[in-house]
Amino acid sequence: MPRLILNFKLSFCIFIFTFLLLGASGASAQTDPRSAEGSGEASNQRIAELQQQIEALEKEAEQYRGNIASEQAKAKSLQGEISVLNNQIKKIQTQIAITSKSINKTSIEIEGIEGNIFDKQRNIDYKKGAIGRVILELYQKDNENLLLILLKNVNISNFFIKIQYASSLNASLLNLVDELKGEKQDLEEEKASLEGKKGELENLNQRQRQQNSSLSQTKTGKNHLLTQTKGQEAAYQKMLTEVEQKKTLFFTELKELETRIIQGGLYILRVQAVNLPPKGTNLFIWPQDDYRVTQGYGCTSYARCGRSRGPYGGAPHNGIDMASGYGSPVKTMGEGEIIANGKNDGFGNWVAVKHPPYNLVSVYGHMSAFEFLQVGTLVKAGQVIGYEGSTGNSTGSHLHLSLYKEFFTYIREKNGQLYFNYFEGSINPLDYL
């Protein structure tokens, strides 16, 4: 009989628990359904509008990319370079607008998830409150005698129905609370993911604004140069010729210096690749987005191989030149280790990365700036290591990319700067891109 009383009390409390639980759920659902539904619809509509605007802006950015490519092909004049810069500025400004709208879209999505998390937590709190009231009811019923309990039931069959119903419902109610907790945890993880995405977008937005500022400064410089030459292309072309003559002299001296370094074994660092895979093996990724190749590897029409007055002293071009716009991020071709970096009169800001398992070395030159990554730092494929520029011996913003099967560094005594080999040891990066 005591056990029967206990079962009845438990069943009766669970019955109360069920009633309170369902009542609490109903109350939470009836708080303000129209306002909640209206808010959700407004958020979804705003997200859809932002998505349409993003897609329209992406089409516009694609148009500017096409304009840049076509203008670059004929940019043999100062005015032509300014036209390219104008399109680059329009492109980056469009990308800034895309990123800003993506940030707004993500913020709205985060707000929606925060609302869902709040609703889930409120539902859990209602369930916990119902459980607390059941415990209180159990305590209050603990002193009731059997006669009073039986009097509260119309007949004995109702008593046993309540027991059976309460027993079957008990497990499902506890599972419901666990499910709500699981759903809340999933929402919190989704929120954390979106917040991470928003942070990345905000960092991208900041880099894009810096790039836009750099492009505007470059355009101002070009306009100033146009004013200095009074719009006379002949004067500008003369300046370019003088720069190329200095470039020829520089590479002629560099070639003689490298010969002495090799003969004397005066290396600071030397890396040799082993067991190279066949050409055409896809080992690396492109180091820039929205790039255009402005000069290939080897004996290009610009290099004028075999001619002492060629820009590289008659030597082939030892890499590929590519451009995405002044200040554009430069990323590693593959995972590896930074083995050297520096700044010199030839290649400006440069970084060298050694890639396992073949020990090929990629070099990135003429950057406007590089990330503060020390020698020995391990990097991942696609990690930003610097930004496109025109430092060193360069006549326009671009990235010089070289790939070496044999790489070495040395000090140029003339200026005490750290250099890497140009004329020997390079291979065509396109063979493994």
C-alpha positions in Angstrom: 0.0 0.0 0.0 2.8 2.6 0.7 4.3 1.8 -2.7 0.9 2.3 -4.3 0.5 5.7 -2.6 4.0 6.7 -3.7 3.3 5.7 -7.3 0.1 7.6 -7.2 1.7 10.7 -5.8 4.4 10.5 -8.4 1.9 10.0 -11.2 -0.3 12.8 -9.9 2.7 15.2 -9.8 3.7 14.2 -13.3 0.1 14.9 -14.4 0.4 18.4 -12.9 3.8 18.8 -14.5 2.3 17.9 -17.9 -0.5 20.4 -17.4 1.8 23.2 -16.4 4.3 22.3 -19.1 1.7 22.4 -21.8 0.2 25.5 -20.4 3.6 27.2 -20.3 4.4 26.2 -23.8 1.0 27.5 -24.9 1.6 30.8 -23.1 5.0 31.2 -24.7 3.5 30.6 -28.1 0.8 33.1 -27.5 2.9 36.0 -26.3 3.0 38.0 -29.5 2.9 35.6 -32.6 2.1 38.4 -35.0 5.0 40.6 -34.0 7.5 37.7 -34.0 6.2 36.5 -37.4 6.3 40.0 -38.7 9.8 40.6 -37.5 11.0 37.4 -39.1 9.4 38.2 -42.4 11.0 41.7 -42.4 14.4 40.2 -41.7 14.0 37.7 -44.5 12.9 40.3 -46.9 15.9 42.5 -46.0 18.3 39.6 -46.4 16.8 38.9 -49.9 17.1 42.6 -50.9 20.8 42.7 -49.8 21.5 39.4 -51.7 20.0 41.0 -54.9 22.1 44.1 -54.4 25.2 42.0 -53.8 24.6 40.0 -57.0 24.1 43.3 -59.0 27.3 44.7 -57.6 29.2 41.5 -58.5 28.2 41.9 -62.1 29.4 45.5 -62.0 32.7 44.4 -60.5 33.1 41.8 -63.3 32.6 44.6 -65.9 35.4 46.6 -64.3 37.7 43.6 -64.3 37.1 43.3 -68.0 37.8 47.0 -68.5 41.1 46.7 -66.6 42.2 43.8 -68.7 41.5 45.5 -72.0 42.9 48.9 -70.9 46.1 47.2 -69.6 46.8 45.6 -73.0 47.0 49.1 -74.6 48.4 51.1 -71.6 51.6 52.1 -73.2 51.1 55.7 -72.2 50.7 57.7 -69.0 47.1 58.5 -69.9 46.5 54.8 -70.5 47.9 54.0 -67.0 45.6 56.6 -65.4 42.7 54.9 -67.3 43.7 51.5 -65.8 43.9 53.1 -62.3 40.4 54.6 -62.7 39.0 51.2 -63.5 40.9 49.6 -60.6 39.5 52.2 -58.2 36.0 51.6 -59.5 36.5 47.9 -59.1 37.7 48.1 -55.5 35.0 50.6 -54.6 32.4 48.1 -55.9 34.1 45.3 -53.9 33.9 47.6 -50.8 30.2 48.0 -51.4 29.8 44.2 -51.8 31.6 43.5 -48.6 29.7 46.2 -46.6 26.4 44.7 -47.8 27.6 41.2 -46.9 28.4 42.5 -43.4 24.9 43.9 -43.1 23.4 40.7 -44.3 25.4 38.6 -41.8 24.4 41.0 -39.0 20.7 40.5 -39.7 21.3 36.7 -39.8 23.1 36.9 -36.4 20.2 38.9 -35.0 17.7 36.3 -36.2 19.7 33.5 -34.6 20.0 35.5 -31.3 16.2 35.7 -31.3 15.9 32.0 -31.8 18.3 31.4 -29.0 16.3 33.6 -26.7 13.1 31.7 -27.6 14.7 28.4 -27.0 16.1 29.6 -23.6 12.7 30.9 -22.6 11.1 27.6 -23.5 13.7 25.8 -21.5 13.1 28.1 -18.5 9.3 27.4 -18.8 10.0 23.7 -18.6 12.3 24.1 -15.7 9.7 26.2 -13.9 7.1 23.5 -14.4 9.5 20.9 -13.0 10.0 23.1 -10.0 6.3 23.5 -9.4 5.9 19.7 -9.7 8.5 19.2 -7.0 6.7 21.7 -4.8 3.4 19.9 -5.4 5.1 16.6 -4.5 6.2 18.1 -1.2 2.7 19.4 -0.5 1.1 16.1 -1.3 3.6 14.1 0.7 1.5 14.4 3.9 -1.9 13.5 2.4 -3.4 10.2 3.4 -4.7 7.5 1.1 -8.4 8.2 1.7 -8.0 11.9 0.7 -6.1 10.8 -2.5 -8.8 8.3 -3.4 -11.6 10.8 -2.8 -9.9 13.2 -5.3 -10.4 10.6 -8.1 -13.9 9.7 -9.4 -13.1 6.0 -9.6 -10.2 3.7 -9.3 -9.9 3.3 -13.1 -9.2 7.0 -13.5 -6.4 6.5 -10.9 -4.7 3.8 -12.9 -5.1 5.7 -16.2 -3.3 8.6 -14.7 -0.5 6.3 -13.6 -0.1 4.8 -17.0 -0.3 8.1 -18.8 2.1 9.8 -16.5 4.6 7.0 -16.7 4.7 7.1 -20.5 4.8 10.9 -20.6 7.6 11.2 -18.1 10.4 10.0 -20.4 9.2 12.0 -23.4 9.1 15.3 -21.4 12.6 14.8 -20.1 13.7 14.1 -23.7 12.0 17.3 -24.8 14.1 19.3 -22.4 17.2 17.6 -23.7 16.2 18.3 -27.3 15.6 22.0 -26.6 19.1 22.2 -25.0 20.6 20.5 -28.1 18.8 22.9 -30.4 20.0 25.9 -28.4 23.6 24.6 -28.6 23.3 24.2 -32.4 22.0 27.8 -32.7 24.9 29.1 -30.5 27.4 27.3 -32.7 25.8 28.7 -35.8 25.9 32.2 -34.3 29.6 31.7 -33.4 30.2 30.7 -37.1 28.4 33.7 -38.4 30.2 36.0 -36.0 33.5 34.6 -37.3 32.4 35.2 -40.9 31.4 38.8 -40.0 34.8 39.3 -38.4 36.5 38.1 -41.6 34.3 40.4 -43.7 35.2 43.4 -41.5 38.9 42.6 -41.9 38.4 42.3 -45.6 36.6 45.6 -45.7 39.4 47.3 -43.9 42.0 45.9 -46.3 39.9 47.0 -49.3 39.6 50.5 -48.0 43.4 50.6 -47.5 43.8 49.4 -51.1 41.4 52.0 -52.3 43.4 54.7 -50.5 46.7 53.4 -52.1 45.2 53.3 -55.6 43.9 56.9 -55.1 47.4 58.0 -54.0 49.0 56.3 -57.0 46.5 58.0 -59.3 47.3 61.3 -57.7 51.0 60.7 -58.4 50.3 59.8 -62.0 48.2 62.9 -62.5 51.0 64.9 -61.0 53.4 63.3 -63.4 51.0 64.1 -66.3 51.0 67.7 -65.2 54.8 67.8 -65.0 55.2 66.5 -68.5 52.4 68.9 -69.6 50.5 66.0 -71.1 53.4 65.3 -73.6 53.6 61.6 -74.1 57.0 62.0 -75.7 58.3 63.3 -72.4 56.8 60.5 -70.5 58.2 57.9 -73.0 61.6 59.4 -72.6 61.3 59.0 -68.8 60.4 55.3 -69.3 63.4 54.8 -71.7 65.7 56.2 -69.0 64.3 53.9 -66.4 64.7 50.9 -68.7 68.4 51.9 -69.4 69.0 52.0 -65.6 67.3 48.6 -65.3 69.6 47.2 -68.0 72.7 48.5 -66.2 71.4 47.1 -62.9 70.9 43.6 -64.2 74.2 43.6 -66.1 76.0 44.3 -62.8 73.8 41.8 -61.0 74.8 39.0 -63.5 78.5 39.6 -63.0 78.0 39.6 -59.2 76.0 36.4 -59.2 78.8 34.7 -61.3 81.3 35.6 -58.6 79.0 34.4 -55.8 78.6 31.0 -57.5 82.3 30.6 -58.4 83.3 31.5 -54.8 80.4 29.6 -53.1 79.7 32.8 -51.2 76.1 31.8 -50.3 74.3 32.8 -47.1 71.5 30.3 -47.8 71.2 27.7 -50.4 68.3 25.3 -51.2 68.1 22.7 -53.9 64.9 20.9 -55.0 64.9 17.1 -55.1 62.9 14.6 -57.3 60.8 17.1 -59.2 57.5 15.8 -60.5 56.6 16.0 -64.2 55.7 19.4 -65.7 51.9 19.9 -65.5 51.6 18.5 -62.0 49.3 20.7 -60.1 51.3 21.7 -57.0 50.4 25.3 -56.4 47.6 27.8 -56.4 47.7 31.3 -57.9 48.9 33.9 -55.4 46.4 36.6 -56.4 42.7 36.9 -57.1 41.3 38.7 -60.2 44.8 38.7 -61.6 46.1 39.2 -65.2 49.5 38.0 -66.4 51.4 41.0 -67.8 54.6 39.1 -68.7 55.4 35.4 -69.0 58.5 33.4 -68.2 61.6 33.2 -70.4 62.4 35.0 -73.7 59.4 37.3 -73.8 59.1 40.1 -76.4 59.9 42.6 -73.6 63.0 40.6 -72.4 64.7 40.7 -75.8 67.0 37.7 -75.0 70.6 37.9 -76.2 70.6 41.6 -76.6 72.9 43.4 -74.2 70.5 46.3 -74.2 67.6 44.2 -73.1 65.9 45.2 -69.8 67.5 42.1 -68.1 70.9 42.5 -69.7 70.0 40.0 -72.4 68.8 37.3 -70.0 65.3 35.8 -70.1 62.6 36.9 -67.6 63.0 34.6 -64.7 59.4 34.5 -63.5 56.0 35.8 -64.4 54.6 39.2 -63.8 50.9 39.5 -62.7 48.7 42.3 -61.5 45.5 42.6 -59.5 45.7 46.2 -58.5 47.9 48.2 -56.2 47.6 47.0 -52.6 45.9 43.7 -53.6 46.7 40.8 -51.2 49.6 38.5 -52.2 49.2 34.9 -51.0 51.5 31.9 -50.8 51.3 29.4 -53.7 51.3 26.5 -51.2 52.1 25.6 -47.7 55.7 25.9 -46.6 58.2 27.9 -44.5 59.5 31.5 -45.0 63.2 31.1 -45.5 64.2 34.7 -46.4 62.8 38.1 -46.9 64.0 41.7 -47.2 64.1 44.8 -49.3 66.5 45.6 -52.0 66.9 48.0 -55.0 66.0 45.3 -57.5 62.9 43.5 -56.2 61.8 46.0 -53.5 59.9 44.1 -50.7 60.3 40.4 -51.3 59.6 37.1 -49.5 60.9 33.6 -50.3 58.9 30.4 -49.2 60.3 26.8 -49.3 57.6 24.2 -50.2 57.7 20.6 -49.1 58.1 17.8 -50.2 60.3 18.9 -53.2 62.0 21.9 -51.7 60.9 24.2 -54.4 61.2 27.9 -53.5 58.7 30.6 -54.5 59.7 34.3 -54.4 57.3 37.2 -54.4 58.8 40.6 -55.4 57.9 44.4 -55.7 55.3 44.3 -52.9 54.2 47.6 -51.5 54.4 46.0 -48.0 54.6 42.6 -46.5 53.1 41.0 -43.4 55.3 40.9 -40.4 56.2 37.2 -40.7 59.6 36.3 -39.5 62.0 33.9 -41.2 61.1 30.3 -40.0 57.4 31.0 -39.9 55.2 28.2 -41.3 52.6 29.4 -43.7 49.5 27.8 -45.3 48.5 27.8 -48.9 46.6 31.0 -49.7 47.9 32.8 -46.6 48.4 36.6 -47.1 52.1 37.5 -46.9 52.1 40.9 -48.5 50.5 43.4 -50.9 51.0 44.2 -54.5 53.1 47.3 -55.3 55.9 48.8 -57.4 58.9 48.8 -55.0 62.4 48.3 -56.3 63.3 48.3 -59.9 59.7 48.5 -61.3 57.8 50.7 -63.7 54.3 49.8 -62.5 52.3 48.0 -59.9 52.6 44.2 -60.2 53.8 41.1 -58.5 56.9 39.4 -59.8 56.6 35.6 -59.1 59.6 33.3 -59.4 59.9 29.6 -58.8 63.3 28.0 -58.1 64.7 24.5 -58.2 67.9 26.0 -56.9 67.7 29.1 -54.7 70.4 31.1 -52.8 70.9 34.4 -51.1 73.9 36.7 -50.8 74.9 40.2 -49.8 75.5 42.8 -52.4 78.5 44.7 -51.1 77.7 47.9 -53.1 74.7 48.6 -50.8 74.8 45.9 -48.1 71.4 44.6 -49.2 70.2 41.0 -49.2 69.7 39.6 -52.7 68.6 36.2 -54.2 69.7 34.7 -57.5 68.0 35.9 -60.7 69.8 34.3 -63.6 70.3 30.7 -62.5 68.1 28.1 -60.9 64.6 29.3 -61.9 61.9 27.3 -63.6 58.6 28.4 -65.1 55.9 28.7 -62.4 53.2 27.8 -65.0 54.7 24.3 -65.1 53.2 23.6 -61.6 50.2 26.0 -61.4 
